[in-house]
């Protein structure tokens, strides 16, 4: 297993309620940041868009919330040539900013899948694929936040220019999303797939 691969079973539980982070320099071009503790419902939205504003890509990672509401997350980052070194950043500040105003740009998807609902399971499963770009994850999380949806677990990966992300979603109150919210989400995702057609034609 390479240094930038993730195995979810290797992630520890959050050490406590108090938020914290640790940064590791993996390779010349890649860094790892681990975040833990009690964080806001839209922390990943602000965190992802904050990184894209700095020109830093999230290559892959994993995050989950335990039953007590504490998060443990680990992401592999790839800074751009003009980006600050991740070791100089306050990642808790990025994660605790107010909900982002900027949406990060349009979402373009090649595929998505939704599974689950109030009558099936404890969360709504979302899987998306699409051409990767700086801010892809932040744009998607921002769109979910607009529907009051907060990931309770997410798995992020990028390979050969394609993003492949998976989420287990609940509302900010901890409820399973209603059928109406699911329909609204499906409509947005359908549009994101349609928006991919001109991109495919250009390619």
C-alpha positions as CSV (number, residue, x, y, z in Angstrom):
1,X,0.0,0.0,0.0
2,X,1.5,3.4,-1.0
3,X,1.9,6.3,1.4
4,X,-1.1,8.2,0.0
5,X,-3.6,5.3,0.1
6,X,-6.2,5.2,2.8
7,X,-7.7,2.3,4.7
8,X,-10.8,3.2,6.7
9,X,-10.2,0.4,9.2
10,X,-6.8,2.0,10.1
11,X,-8.4,5.3,11.3
12,X,-8.6,5.6,15.1
13,X,-11.6,7.0,16.9
14,X,-11.6,10.7,17.8
15,X,-9.4,11.1,21.0
16,X,-11.9,13.5,22.5
17,X,-14.4,16.3,22.1
18,X,-11.8,19.1,21.8
19,X,-11.0,19.7,18.2
20,X,-7.4,19.3,17.0
21,X,-5.3,18.5,13.9
22,X,-2.0,17.1,12.9
23,X,-0.1,17.6,9.6
24,X,2.4,15.1,8.1
25,X,4.6,15.7,5.0
26,X,4.2,12.4,3.1
27,X,6.1,13.1,-0.1
28,X,7.6,16.1,-1.9
29,X,4.1,16.8,-3.4
30,X,1.7,15.4,-0.9
31,X,0.7,16.1,2.7
32,X,-1.7,14.4,5.1
33,X,-3.9,16.3,7.6
34,X,-5.8,14.6,10.3
35,X,-8.7,16.4,12.1
36,X,-10.6,15.3,15.1
37,X,-13.1,16.4,17.7
38,X,-16.5,18.1,17.8
39,X,-17.0,20.1,14.6
40,X,-19.9,22.0,13.1
41,X,-22.4,20.3,10.7
42,X,-21.0,22.0,7.7
43,X,-17.3,22.0,8.7
44,X,-16.3,19.9,5.6
45,X,-18.0,22.4,3.3
46,X,-16.0,25.3,4.7
47,X,-12.8,23.2,5.0
48,X,-13.0,22.0,1.3
49,X,-13.8,25.4,-0.2
50,X,-11.1,27.0,2.0
51,X,-8.5,24.7,0.6
52,X,-9.6,25.2,-3.0
53,X,-9.4,29.0,-2.4
54,X,-5.7,28.4,-1.5
55,X,-5.1,26.2,-4.6
56,X,-4.8,23.0,-2.6
57,X,-6.5,19.8,-3.9
58,X,-7.9,17.0,-1.8
59,X,-6.7,13.8,-3.5
60,X,-8.3,11.3,-1.2
61,X,-9.4,10.8,2.3
62,X,-12.0,9.5,4.8
63,X,-14.0,11.1,7.5
64,X,-16.6,9.7,9.9
65,X,-18.6,10.9,12.9
66,X,-19.1,8.7,15.9
67,X,-22.2,8.2,18.0
68,X,-21.1,11.0,20.4
69,X,-20.9,13.5,17.5
70,X,-17.1,13.6,17.3
71,X,-15.3,13.5,14.0
72,X,-12.1,11.8,12.9
73,X,-10.9,12.7,9.4
74,X,-7.8,12.1,7.3
75,X,-7.1,13.7,3.9
76,X,-4.2,13.7,1.5
77,X,-3.5,17.1,0.1
78,X,-1.7,18.3,-3.1
79,X,-0.7,22.0,-2.9
80,X,-0.4,24.0,-6.1
81,X,2.8,25.7,-7.0
82,X,1.6,29.0,-5.6
83,X,-0.1,27.5,-2.5
84,X,1.1,27.9,1.1
85,X,2.7,24.9,2.7
86,X,0.0,22.9,4.6
87,X,2.3,23.0,7.7
88,X,1.6,26.8,7.9
89,X,-2.2,26.5,7.9
90,X,-4.7,26.5,10.7
91,X,-7.0,23.8,9.6
92,X,-9.4,24.2,12.5
93,X,-9.9,27.8,11.4
94,X,-10.7,26.6,7.9
95,X,-13.1,24.0,9.3
96,X,-14.8,26.4,11.7
97,X,-15.5,29.3,9.3
98,X,-19.1,30.4,8.8
99,X,-21.0,28.5,6.0
100,X,-19.4,29.4,2.7
101,X,-21.0,32.0,0.4
102,X,-19.0,31.0,-2.7
103,X,-20.3,27.7,-4.1
104,X,-17.1,26.6,-5.6
105,X,-18.4,26.4,-9.2
106,X,-20.7,24.1,-11.1
107,X,-21.0,20.4,-10.4
108,X,-20.4,18.2,-13.3
109,X,-21.0,14.4,-12.9
110,X,-20.7,11.4,-15.1
111,X,-22.6,9.1,-12.7
112,X,-24.4,9.1,-9.4
113,X,-26.3,6.6,-7.3
114,X,-28.6,7.1,-4.3
115,X,-29.7,4.4,-2.0
116,X,-31.7,4.3,1.2
117,X,-34.4,6.4,2.8
118,X,-36.5,6.9,5.9
119,X,-38.1,3.5,5.4
120,X,-34.9,1.6,4.6
121,X,-31.9,2.6,6.7
122,X,-30.4,5.1,9.1
123,X,-28.9,7.3,6.4
124,X,-29.0,8.1,2.7
125,X,-26.1,6.8,0.7
126,X,-24.8,8.9,-2.2
127,X,-22.1,7.9,-4.7
128,X,-20.8,10.3,-7.3
129,X,-18.3,10.2,-10.2
130,X,-17.1,13.1,-12.3
131,X,-14.2,14.9,-13.9
132,X,-12.0,16.1,-11.1
133,X,-11.1,19.7,-10.6
134,X,-10.0,22.0,-7.9
135,X,-13.0,22.6,-5.7
136,X,-15.0,19.6,-6.8
137,X,-15.6,18.3,-3.3
138,X,-16.3,21.7,-1.9
139,X,-18.9,22.4,-4.6
140,X,-20.7,19.1,-3.9
141,X,-20.7,19.6,-0.1
142,X,-22.0,23.2,-0.5
143,X,-24.9,21.9,-2.6
144,X,-25.7,19.2,0.0
145,X,-25.6,21.9,2.7
146,X,-28.2,23.9,0.7
147,X,-30.6,21.0,1.3
148,X,-29.7,20.7,5.0
149,X,-27.7,17.5,4.3
150,X,-24.6,16.8,6.3
151,X,-22.3,13.8,5.6
152,X,-21.8,11.6,8.7
153,X,-19.3,9.5,6.8
154,X,-17.4,10.2,3.5
155,X,-14.8,8.5,1.4
156,X,-13.0,10.6,-1.1
157,X,-10.7,9.4,-4.0
158,X,-9.3,10.7,-7.2
159,X,-7.7,8.7,-10.0
160,X,-6.8,9.4,-13.6
161,X,-8.6,12.7,-13.5
162,X,-11.8,11.3,-12.1
163,X,-13.3,12.0,-8.7
164,X,-15.1,9.1,-7.0
165,X,-16.8,10.2,-3.7
166,X,-19.2,8.4,-1.4
167,X,-21.3,9.8,1.5
168,X,-23.7,8.7,4.1
169,X,-26.0,11.6,4.6
170,X,-28.4,12.8,7.3
171,X,-30.0,16.1,8.0
172,X,-28.3,18.5,10.4
173,X,-30.7,17.4,13.1
174,X,-29.6,13.8,12.7
175,X,-32.7,12.6,10.9
176,X,-32.8,10.5,7.7
177,X,-33.6,12.8,4.7
178,X,-37.2,12.8,3.7
179,X,-38.5,11.6,0.3
180,X,-39.0,15.3,-0.7
181,X,-35.4,16.1,0.1
182,X,-34.3,13.1,-1.8
183,X,-36.3,14.2,-4.8
184,X,-34.7,17.6,-4.7
185,X,-31.3,16.1,-4.4
186,X,-32.0,13.8,-7.4
187,X,-33.1,16.8,-9.5
188,X,-29.8,18.6,-8.8
189,X,-27.7,15.5,-9.5
190,X,-29.6,14.8,-12.7
191,X,-28.8,18.3,-13.8
192,X,-25.2,17.8,-12.9
193,X,-25.1,14.7,-15.2
194,X,-26.8,16.6,-18.0
195,X,-24.2,19.4,-17.6
196,X,-21.5,16.8,-18.3
197,X,-22.7,16.2,-21.9
198,X,-21.2,19.4,-23.3
199,X,-18.0,18.7,-21.6
200,X,-17.9,15.2,-23.1
201,X,-18.6,16.6,-26.5
202,X,-15.8,19.1,-26.2
203,X,-13.4,16.4,-25.0
